[in-house]
Amino acid sequence: MAIMRPLSQFYRVHKIRVLVLAEMIICCVAILVAIPSLFIATVYPSDVKLCDIPSVTQLVAFYFVTAAVVFYFIPGIVLIVCYSRIIIYMRGHVQPGESFREQLQQLRLQKKKYTKAFITIASVSSLVTWPFWVSSIALAISQKSLLDVKKTSDILYALIFVSFATTTAISVVNPLLYLRFDGNIREKSGAILRKFRSL
């Protein structure tokens, strides 16, 4: 919205309220969907290092699929739609007064840079987390626990375990991506680091 309608009256007046409301709704939905996992996940007395859902009933399987839809598919679709709209807008938009060839060339390069950043961030986020959600849906459909998988195939168990690790790693990967593609974030981060060094 900030890119496509930076001068709209609604955006200028209600920007903070809309952003805060959206964040609150997202947080509430995430908490509500995650709460059931506190009651269905446990550890085994024989293997306290393995956190698992021992009884994958039809209700638990439905919860797995619902969690995948809420935490992966809906955010992924929203991300793709929003970034696609921004890219389409940027490709067709020419600011008033930008008629000189050099200015147009610089504008094209800037648009390519933003497009590359949007595509990279969306792709990495989707690719890093999809193995976890595919594994969750597969466990739901087969109604098997991690212990069942471990008894059947060590390789498959290891792959599922790695998928959990890569999904957790997205919280580390995302800030690095923004540092790579956003000059403002790099500048602010550098200023904060310099401030800490001077203490």
C-alpha positions as CSV (number, residue, x, y, z in Angstrom):
1,M,0.0,0.0,0.0
2,A,2.8,2.4,0.8
3,I,4.4,1.8,-2.6
4,M,1.2,1.7,-4.7
5,R,-0.8,4.5,-2.9
6,P,1.7,6.6,-1.1
7,L,-0.4,9.8,-1.5
8,S,-3.8,8.4,-0.8
9,Q,-5.8,10.2,1.9
10,F,-6.8,7.0,3.6
11,Y,-3.2,5.8,3.8
12,R,-2.0,9.1,5.2
13,V,-4.7,9.3,7.8
14,H,-5.1,5.7,8.9
15,K,-1.7,4.1,8.2
16,I,-0.7,3.5,11.8
17,R,-4.1,2.3,12.9
18,V,-4.4,-0.1,9.9
19,L,-0.9,-1.6,10.5
20,V,-1.4,-2.0,14.3
21,L,-4.9,-3.6,13.8
22,A,-3.5,-6.0,11.2
23,E,-0.6,-7.0,13.4
24,M,-3.0,-7.5,16.4
25,I,-5.3,-9.7,14.3
26,I,-2.3,-11.8,12.9
27,C,-0.9,-12.3,16.4
28,C,-4.3,-13.3,17.9
29,V,-5.0,-15.8,15.1
30,A,-1.5,-17.3,15.4
31,I,-1.8,-17.7,19.2
32,L,-5.3,-19.2,18.9
33,V,-4.2,-21.7,16.2
34,A,-1.0,-22.6,18.2
35,I,-2.7,-23.2,21.6
36,P,-4.0,-26.7,20.9
37,S,-0.4,-27.9,20.3
38,L,0.2,-27.3,24.1
39,F,-2.3,-30.0,24.9
40,I,-1.6,-32.6,22.2
41,A,2.2,-32.5,22.2
42,T,4.3,-34.4,24.8
43,V,7.5,-36.4,25.3
44,Y,8.0,-40.1,25.8
45,P,9.3,-41.5,29.1
46,S,11.8,-43.6,27.2
47,D,13.0,-40.6,25.0
48,V,12.5,-37.2,26.7
49,K,14.4,-35.5,23.8
50,L,11.7,-36.3,21.3
51,C,8.7,-33.9,21.4
52,D,5.9,-35.7,19.6
53,I,2.1,-36.0,19.2
54,P,1.7,-39.7,20.1
55,S,-1.9,-40.1,19.1
56,V,-2.7,-38.7,15.7
57,T,-6.5,-38.9,15.7
58,Q,-8.7,-37.5,12.9
59,L,-9.2,-34.4,15.0
60,V,-5.5,-34.0,15.4
61,A,-5.0,-34.6,11.7
62,F,-7.5,-31.9,11.0
63,Y,-5.6,-29.5,13.3
64,F,-2.4,-30.2,11.4
65,V,-4.0,-29.4,8.1
66,T,-5.6,-26.2,9.5
67,A,-2.3,-25.1,11.0
68,A,-0.7,-25.6,7.6
69,V,-3.4,-23.5,5.9
70,V,-3.2,-20.7,8.5
71,F,0.6,-20.5,8.9
72,Y,1.8,-21.4,5.4
73,F,-0.7,-21.4,2.6
74,I,-2.7,-18.2,3.4
75,P,0.5,-16.1,4.2
76,G,2.2,-17.5,1.1
77,I,-0.8,-16.6,-1.1
78,V,-1.0,-13.1,0.5
79,L,2.7,-12.6,0.0
80,I,2.6,-13.6,-3.7
81,V,-0.5,-11.5,-4.4
82,C,0.8,-8.4,-2.7
83,Y,4.3,-8.6,-4.2
84,S,2.9,-9.4,-7.7
85,R,0.7,-6.3,-7.5
86,I,3.6,-4.2,-6.4
87,I,5.8,-5.5,-9.2
88,I,3.0,-4.9,-11.8
89,Y,2.5,-1.4,-10.5
90,M,6.2,-0.6,-10.5
91,R,6.7,-1.8,-14.1
92,G,3.9,0.3,-15.4
93,H,4.4,3.4,-13.4
94,V,6.4,6.4,-14.6
95,Q,6.7,9.4,-12.2
96,P,5.9,12.8,-13.6
97,G,8.9,14.6,-15.1
98,E,10.9,11.4,-15.7
99,S,11.2,11.8,-19.5
100,F,15.0,12.0,-19.8
101,R,16.7,8.8,-21.0
102,E,19.2,8.6,-18.1
103,Q,16.5,9.1,-15.5
104,L,14.4,6.4,-17.2
105,Q,17.3,4.0,-17.2
106,Q,18.0,4.6,-13.5
107,L,14.3,4.1,-12.8
108,R,14.3,0.8,-14.7
109,L,17.4,-0.4,-12.8
110,Q,15.8,0.5,-9.5
111,K,12.6,-1.3,-10.4
112,K,14.6,-4.4,-11.4
113,K,16.4,-4.3,-8.0
114,Y,13.1,-4.1,-6.1
115,T,11.5,-6.8,-8.2
116,K,14.5,-9.1,-7.5
117,A,14.3,-8.4,-3.8
118,F,10.5,-9.1,-3.7
119,I,10.9,-12.4,-5.6
120,T,13.9,-13.5,-3.6
121,I,12.3,-12.8,-0.2
122,A,9.0,-14.6,-1.2
123,S,10.8,-17.5,-2.8
124,V,13.2,-18.1,0.1
125,S,10.5,-17.9,2.7
126,S,8.3,-20.4,0.8
127,L,11.1,-22.8,0.0
128,V,12.7,-22.9,3.4
129,T,9.4,-23.6,5.2
130,W,7.5,-25.9,2.8
131,P,9.2,-29.1,3.8
132,F,7.9,-28.7,7.4
133,W,4.3,-28.2,6.3
134,V,4.5,-31.0,3.7
135,S,5.8,-33.3,6.5
136,S,3.0,-32.1,8.8
137,I,0.3,-32.8,6.2
138,A,1.8,-36.2,5.4
139,L,1.8,-37.1,9.1
140,A,-1.8,-36.0,9.3
141,I,-2.9,-38.0,6.3
142,S,-1.1,-41.1,7.4
143,Q,-2.1,-40.5,11.1
144,K,1.5,-41.4,12.2
145,S,3.5,-40.0,15.0
146,L,7.2,-39.1,14.7
147,L,8.0,-42.2,16.8
148,D,6.1,-44.3,14.3
149,V,8.2,-42.8,11.5
150,K,11.4,-43.3,13.4
151,K,10.7,-47.0,13.9
152,T,9.9,-47.3,10.2
153,S,12.7,-45.3,8.5
154,D,15.6,-43.5,10.0
155,I,16.2,-41.5,6.8
156,L,12.6,-40.3,6.6
157,Y,12.7,-39.4,10.3
158,A,15.9,-37.4,9.7
159,L,14.4,-35.5,6.8
160,I,11.4,-34.5,8.9
161,F,13.7,-33.5,11.7
162,V,15.7,-31.3,9.2
163,S,12.5,-29.8,7.9
164,F,11.6,-28.6,11.5
165,A,15.1,-27.1,11.8
166,T,14.9,-25.2,8.5
167,T,11.5,-23.8,9.3
168,T,12.9,-22.5,12.7
169,A,15.8,-21.0,10.8
170,I,13.5,-18.7,8.8
171,S,13.6,-16.3,11.8
172,V,17.3,-16.0,11.2
173,V,17.2,-16.0,7.4
174,N,14.6,-13.3,7.0
175,P,16.6,-10.5,8.8
176,L,19.6,-11.4,6.7
177,L,17.6,-11.1,3.5
178,Y,16.3,-7.7,4.5
179,L,19.8,-6.6,5.3
180,R,20.9,-7.8,1.9
181,F,18.2,-6.0,-0.1
182,D,17.1,-3.0,2.0
183,G,19.6,-0.1,2.1
184,N,17.6,1.7,4.8
185,I,17.8,-1.4,7.1
186,R,21.5,-1.7,6.5
187,E,22.0,2.0,7.3
188,K,20.0,1.8,10.5
189,S,21.6,-1.4,11.6
190,G,25.1,0.1,11.0
191,A,24.1,3.1,13.1
192,I,22.9,0.9,16.0
193,L,26.1,-1.2,15.9
194,R,28.3,2.0,15.8
195,K,26.4,3.3,18.8
196,F,27.0,0.1,20.8
197,R,30.7,0.1,19.9
198,S,31.1,3.6,21.2
199,L,29.6,2.7,24.6
